[in-house]
């Protein structure tokens, strides 16, 4: 909107005189125009607020009151939950109240998790009446139907069971007359387009993994939208690992169409579904393994291990598209990061794009960095990596990144975009992989109070990230991954006495800072150094918020690892040693027994051990140890709190959510909201159980 609208209405003679006097009238009308803009925006918002599809989020409960919608717990501070769909579909729920389809849609709208409802009484093995024969409900399953047998005890089970008397509300009992099960998929599917696969050996012999790091990670299904509210979800509608048998029997549905679950590209041309076959590749490490020979097939794939093998000579370029599963938008991944990028890119002085296919300004990161290093002091620059390929290069030595005084450099994974004054980056679906080390050096003078900043956004880094000697102001790793077990984030030099290291929504190995580095901030991140010390920051004031720090340091003689600590809503699995206990605090955290920390407030296991006899404290502390779905990096459930974890941890944050990196998902609140809403729509006499599939 033009802020000079009022000024432009003035006759030209007055505008000319105003210009001669320094434009005081224009400044006055600009202030008045700002108020007019606010009034106009409010009037436009009034019309939008009439409709649930366009109303502001704060107004949705008031619209719900008009329909008599059941009040739900407030879920704030998360972009994965909204009451909008629940309120918008209320009348539809009531028209079909009591049906399985409504319960499934209700679960999806309230929790934003994919769901499938199962009426367990339909799966009871009973003596059938001749006037009501159910051919699908066979007492003895057909052992030739291997696909059906593979789904036994899964949400898609269609085999009859004998009855059981355990309650389904406790997530134990299933097959009984009053029982209904709501199966929920908490993991999300992340499609990664045209990335670089990892050869098992060098030089390549035809064996590859879809994962760029060479990890065995299952391929996930890309959920397809259901046709309507009356539809019950199938395997194609939920983010679940793809099974070999299902992929084999429905190859065209999974490997064809507009959104295949995986693709292989030979020299820029995608293989068709007829040119790929499904095989079990779990034994390819055996001595003497040779790929099968199948007429017309150019590659064999194994979705369970995330592996594939070529049946013909290596192409010049090899690319893959696949989908992996993870809990949330944390770490380097192909998800939308526009909200954070747009705030940084309101203006820039220098921007280049990098792509290996030659469509951008540079084909290597080293060339882009070399160009940046020639820019003058005070430049705000962007190196945009616009593909998902692997860059096997070291940004060290002569290729190290130089950050002058008052300068800022952002290295980000984005989609391709057009350069221009009004350009905004689109960071929805790019996750480049740097297979090498990255070094940065601040070249500001030692007394300069405004040293430069380096921000790395959206990258998967398989190497060490190091701040070299010099004067660097800030080093930010945001929405990125420094692979645990393979790399660390370090700033060993004592010359960076103004450096502020920040880790935001990231996954990182160990962190080791020199004694002169003054600040370290870790927020909604994972720090996983394996058996080594996780964080060594003997001179830094460290702030850790809603993060998971994994360690196995049980040595009581360990040197103090942290100088000053402010911790909130975080999980520490290893002993925590802090040098200065008089400053700082730990609140709503899990801190193992034997740790030396500042004062604690409502931490575990301290709160649970109050009033318990000494003989029972050890058992209580064991019960309160964090349990995870997986602690192996690369697994879909990496660092996800297990369903068997202590309830004090799953609801121990300040707002009642879980402690740790995924606190922002507000999962306990979403489950509580679903249980509240089920009371209104569950048929009389039936009880529902919630089962987490992932």
CORTA-V382336 format. One record per pair of residues at least 24 apart in sequence whose C-alpha atoms are under 10 Angstrom apart, sorted by the first residue. I is the first residue (numbers start at 1). J is the second residue. Records with the same first field share a line. If there is no record, write none. Layout:
I: J  J
This chain:
1: 37
2: 30  33  37
3: 29  30  31  32  33  34  36  37
4: 29  30  33  34
5: 29  30  33
6: 30  32  33  36
7: 33
51: 88
52: 83  84  85  87  88
53: 84  85  87  88
54: 84
55: 84
56: 84
57: 82  83  84
58: 83
59: 84
60: 84  86  87  88
61: 87
63: 87  88
64: 88  90
67: 91
69: 677  680
70: 673  676  677  679  680
71: 673  676  677
72: 110  669  670  672  673  674  675  676  677
73: 669  670  672  673  674  676
74: 669  670  673
75: 655  657  664  665  666  667  668  669  670  673
76: 655  664  665  666  669
77: 664  665  666
78: 663  664  665  666
79: 664  665
80: 111  112  113  328  664  665  666
81: 109  110  111  112  113  665  666  667  670
82: 109  110  111  112
83: 109  110  111  112
84: 109  110
85: 109  110  112
86: 110  111  677
89: 229
92: 229
93: 229  680  681
94: 680  681
96: 229  230  681
97: 680  681  682  683
98: 678  680  681  682  683  684  686
99: 230  681  682  683
100: 180  181  182  230  231  232  681  682  683
101: 228  229  230  231  232  233
102: 229  230  231  232  681  682
103: 180  181  182  229  674  677  678  681  682  683  688
104: 181  182  183  184  229  230  231  232  233
105: 228  229  230  231  232  233
106: 229  674  677  678  681
107: 182  183  184  670  671  673  674  675  677  678  690
108: 184  185  674
109: 674
110: 670  671  672  673  674  675  677
111: 184  186  666  667  669  670  671  672  673  674
112: 184  185  186  670
113: 183  184  185  186  187  188  238  239  670
114: 183  184  185  186  187  188  223  233  237  238  239  240
115: 155  182  183  184  185  186  232  233  234  237  238  239  690  691  692  693
116: 155  156  181  182  183  184  185  231  232  233  234  235  237  238  691
117: 155  156  180  181  182  183  184  232  233  688  689  690
118: 155  156  157  158  174  179  180  181  182  183  232  688
119: 174  175  176  177  178  179  180  181  182  686  688
120: 157  160  161  163  168  173  174  175  176  177  178  179  180  181  688
121: 160  161  163  174  175  176  177  178  179  180
122: 158  159  160  161  175  176  177  179  180
123: 157  158  159  160  161  162  163  174  175  176  177
124: 159  160  161  162  163  164  174  175  176  177
125: 159  160  161  162  163  175
126: 160  161  162  163
136: 160
137: 161
146: 245
147: 243  244  245  246  248  249
148: 245  246
150: 243  245  246
151: 243
154: 183  693
155: 181  182  183  184  233  234  235  691  693
156: 183  233  234  235
167: 687  688  689
168: 687  688  689  690  691
169: 687  688  689  690  691
170: 688  689  690  691
171: 688  689  690  691  692
172: 689  690  691
173: 689
174: 688  689
177: 685  686  687
178: 683  684  685  686  687  688
179: 685  686  687  688  689
180: 682  683  686  687  688  689  690
181: 687  688  689  690  691
182: 688  689  690  691  692  693
183: 689  690  691  692  693  694
184: 238  690  691  692  693  694
185: 238  239  240  327  691  692  693  694
186: 239  240  325  326  327  328  637  640  665  667  692  693  694
187: 220  238  239  240  324  325  326  327  328  636  637  640  692  693  694
188: 220  221  222  223  238  239  240  323  324  325  326  327  328  329  636  694
189: 219  220  221  222  223  238  239  240  241  322  323  324  325  326  327  328  636
190: 220  221  222  239  322  323  324  325  326  327  328  329  333  334  335  429
191: 219  220  221  222  259  260  261  262  321  322  323  324  325  333  334  335  429  430
192: 261  262  320  321  322  323  324  333  334  335  388  429  430  431
193: 262  263  319  320  321  322  323  334  387  388  389  429  430  431
194: 262  263  264  265  268  270  318  319  320  321  322  387  388  389  430
195: 264  265  318  319  320  321  322  387  388  389  390  430  431  432  433
196: 317  318  319  320  321  387  388  389  390  391  432  433
197: 264  307  308  318  319  320  321  389  390
198: 307  318  319  390
199: 307  308  309
200: 285  307
204: 314
205: 309  310  313  314
206: 290  291  299  308  309  310  311  312  313  314
207: 281  284  285  291  299  300  307  308  309  310  311
208: 301  306  307  308  309  310
209: 301  302  305  306  307  308  309  320
210: 262  263  264  301  302  303  305  306  307  308  319  320  321  322  323  324
211: 305  306  307  320  321  322  323  324  634
212: 320  388  389  390  432  433  434  435  460  462
213: 390  433  435  460  461  462  483  634
214: 306  307  634
215: 305  306  307  633  634  635
216: 282  303  304  305  306  307  634  635
217: 241  303  304  305  306  307  324  325  633  634  635  636
218: 242  243  302  303  304  305  306  307  322  323  324  325  634  635  636
219: 243  261  262  302  303  304  305  306  307  322  323  324  325  636
220: 261  262  303  304  306  322  323  324  325  326  636
221: 254  259  260  261  262  303  322  323  324  325
222: 254  259  260  261  262  322  323  324  325
223: 259  261
224: 259
239: 323  324  325  326  694
240: 324  325  693  694
241: 303  304  323  324  325  636  694
242: 302  303  304  306  323
243: 302  303  304
244: 278  279  280  301  302  303  304  305
245: 278  279
246: 278
247: 277  278  301  302  303
248: 277  278  279
249: 278
251: 276  277  278
260: 321  322  323
261: 303  321  322  323  324
262: 301  303  306  320  321  322  323
263: 301  319  320  321  322  323
264: 298  299  301  308  310  318  319  320  321  322
265: 315  317  318  319  320  321
266: 298  314  315  316  317  318  319  320
267: 314  315  316  317  318  319
268: 315  316  317  318  319  357
269: 317  318  319
270: 318  319  320  321
271: 297  298  299
272: 297  298
273: 297
274: 298  299
275: 299  300
276: 300  301  308  309  310  311
277: 301  302  308
278: 302  303  308
279: 303  304  307  308  309
280: 304  305  307  308
281: 305  306  307  308  309
282: 306  307
284: 309
317: 357
319: 388  389
320: 388  389
321: 388
324: 634  635  636
325: 634  635  636  637  638  694
326: 634  635  636  637  638  639  640  694
327: 636  637  638  639  640  662  665  694
328: 505  640  661  662  664  665
329: 479  505  506  662  665
330: 458  478  479  480  481  504  505  506  507  524  525  526  661  662
331: 431  457  458  459  460  477  478  479  480  481  482  483  504  505  506  507  508  524  525  526
332: 413  430  431  432  433  457  458  459  460  461  478  479  480  481  482  483  505  506  507
333: 388  413  428  429  430  431  432  458  459  460  479  480  481  506
334: 388  413  414  427  428  429  430  431  432  458  459
335: 414  427  428  429  430  431  458  479
336: 414  426  427  428  429  430  458
337: 412  413  414  425  426  427  428  429  430  457  458  478  479
338: 414  424  425  426  427  428
339: 426  427
340: 427  457  478  479
341: 410  412  414  424  425  426  427  457
342: 424  425  426  427
344: 380  408  410  455
345: 380  381  382  410  423  424  425
346: 421  422  423  424
347: 380  381  421  422  423  424
348: 379  380  381  382  408  409  421
349: 375  378  379  380  381  382  421
350: 375  379  380  381  382  383  409
351: 380  381  382  383  384  409  410  419  420
352: 381  382  383  384  385  411  419
353: 382  383  384  385  386  387  411  412  413  414  415  416  417  418  419
354: 383  384  385  386  387  413  414  416
355: 384  385  386  387  388  389  391  416  432
356: 385  386  387  388  389  390  391
357: 387  389
359: 386  416
360: 384  385  386  416  417
363: 391
364: 391  392  393
365: 391  392  393  394  395  399  411  434
366: 391  393  394  395  396  398  399  400  401
367: 399
368: 399  401
369: 395  399  400  401  402  409  411
370: 395  398  399  400  401  402
372: 401  402  403  409
373: 399  400  401  402  403  404
374: 402
375: 402  403  404  407
376: 404  405  407
377: 403  404  405  406  407  408  443  444  452
378: 403  404  405  406  407  408  451  452
379: 403  404  405  406  407  408  409  452
380: 406  407  408  409  410  452  453
381: 407  408  409  410  411  454
382: 408  409  410  411  412  455
383: 409  410  411  412  413  414  456
384: 410  411  412  413  414  415  416  417  425  427  457
385: 411  412  413  414  415  416  427  430  431  432  433  458  459
386: 412  413  414  415  416  417  426  427  429  430  431  432
387: 413  414  415  416  429  430  431  432  433
388: 413  414  415  429  430  431  432  433  459  460
389: 430  431  432  433  434
390: 431  432  433  434  435  436  460  461  462
391: 432  433  434  435  436  461
392: 433  434  435  436  437  462
393: 434  435  436  437  438
394: 434  435  436  437  438  439  463  464
395: 434  436  437  438  439  440  465
396: 436  437  438  439  440  441  465  466  468
397: 438  439  440
399: 438  439  440
400: 437  438  439  440  441  466  467  468
401: 438  439  440  441  442  443  454  467  468
402: 439  440  441  442  443  444  452  454  468  470  472
403: 440  441  442  443  444  451  452  453  454  470  471  472  473
404: 441  442  443  444  445  450  451  452  453  471  472  473
405: 442  443  444  445  448  449  450  451  452  453  471  472  473
406: 444  448  449  450  451  452  453  473
407: 442  444  450  451  452  453  454  473
408: 451  452  453  454  455  473  474
409: 452  453  454  455  456
410: 453  454  455  456  457  476
411: 454  455  456  457  458  459  477
412: 455  456  457  458  459  478  479  480
413: 456  457  458  459  460  480
414: 457  458  459
427: 457  458
429: 458
430: 458  459
431: 457  458  459  460  479  480
432: 458  459  460  461
433: 458  459  460  461  462  481
434: 459  460  461  462  463  482
435: 460  461  462  463  464
436: 461  462  463  464  465  487
437: 461  462  463  464  465  466  487  488
438: 462  463  464  465  466  467  489
439: 464  465  466  467  468  490  491
440: 465  466  467  468  469  470  472  475  491
441: 466  467  468  469  470  471  472  496
442: 467  468  469  470  471  472  473  474  495  496  499
443: 469  470  471  472
444: 470  471  472  473
445: 470  471  472
446: 470  471  472  495  496  497  498
447: 471  498
448: 472  473  498
449: 473  498
450: 474  498
451: 496  498  499
452: 499
453: 499  500
454: 501
455: 502
456: 480  481
457: 481  504  506
458: 505  506
459: 506
460: 506  507
461: 486  487  488  508
462: 486  487  488
463: 487  488  489
464: 488  489  490  509  510
465: 489  490  491  511
466: 490  491  492  493  512  513
467: 491  492  493  496  499  501  513
468: 492  493  494  495  496
469: 493  494  495  496
470: 494  495  496  497  499
471: 495  496  497  498  499
472: 496  497  498  499  500  501
473: 497  498  499  500  501
474: 498  499  500  501  502  519  520
475: 499  500  501  502  503  520
476: 500  501  502  503  504  521
477: 501  502  503  504  505  506  507  508  522
478: 502  503  504  505  506  507  523  525
479: 503  504  505  506  507  524  525
480: 504  505  506  507  508  525
481: 505  506  507  508  509  525  526
482: 506  507  508  509  510  527  528
483: 507  508  509  510  527  528  529  633  634
484: 508  509  510  526  527  528  529  530  632  633  634
485: 509  510  528  529  530  531  532  632  633
486: 510  529  530
487: 511  529
488: 512  527  528  529  534
489: 513  535
490: 514  535  536  537
491: 515  516  517  537
492: 516  517  537
493: 517
497: 539  540
499: 540
500: 540  541  542
501: 540  542
502: 542  543
503: 527  544
504: 545  547
505: 546  547  661  662
506: 547  661
507: 547  548  633  661
508: 534  549
509: 533  534  535  549  550
510: 534  535  536  549  550  551
511: 535  536  537
512: 536  537  538  561
513: 537  538  539  540
514: 538  539  540
515: 539  540  563
516: 540
517: 541
518: 542  563
519: 543  564
520: 544  564  565
521: 545  566
522: 546  547  548  549  567
523: 547  548  567  568  570  660  661
524: 548  569  570  660  661  662  663  664
525: 549  570  660  661  662
526: 550  570  571  638  639  660  661  662
527: 551  572  661
528: 631  632  633  639
530: 631  632
531: 574
533: 558  561  574  575  576
534: 561  572  574  576
535: 561  562  576
536: 560  561  562  563  577
537: 561  562  563  564  565  578
538: 562  563  564  578  579  580
539: 563  564  579
540: 564  565
541: 565  566  583  584
542: 566  567  584
543: 567  568  584  585  586
544: 568  569  570  571  586
545: 569  570  571  586  587  589  659  660  661  663
546: 570  571  588  589  653  658  659  660  661  662  663  664
547: 571  572  589  659  660  661  662  663
548: 572  573  589  590  639  640  659  660  661  662  663
549: 573  574  576  639  660  661
550: 574  575  631  639
551: 575  576
553: 577
554: 592  594  595
555: 594
556: 594  595  596
560: 596
562: 597
564: 597  598
565: 597  598
566: 597  598  599
567: 597  598  600
568: 600  601  603  653  654  659  660
569: 602  603  649  652  653  654  655  657  658  659  660  661  663
570: 603  649  652  653  658  659  660  661  662  663
571: 603  604  625  626  649  658  659  660  661
572: 625  626  659  660
573: 625  626  627
587: 653  654
588: 648  649  651  652  653  654  655  658  659  660
589: 649  652  653  654  659  660
590: 624  625  626  648  649  652  653  659  660
591: 625
592: 621  622  624  625  626
593: 618  621  622
602: 652  653  654
603: 648  649  652  653
604: 648  649  652
605: 648  649
607: 648
608: 648
622: 646
624: 648  649
625: 649
626: 650  659  660
629: 694
636: 694
637: 694
640: 694
642: 692  694
643: 691  692  694
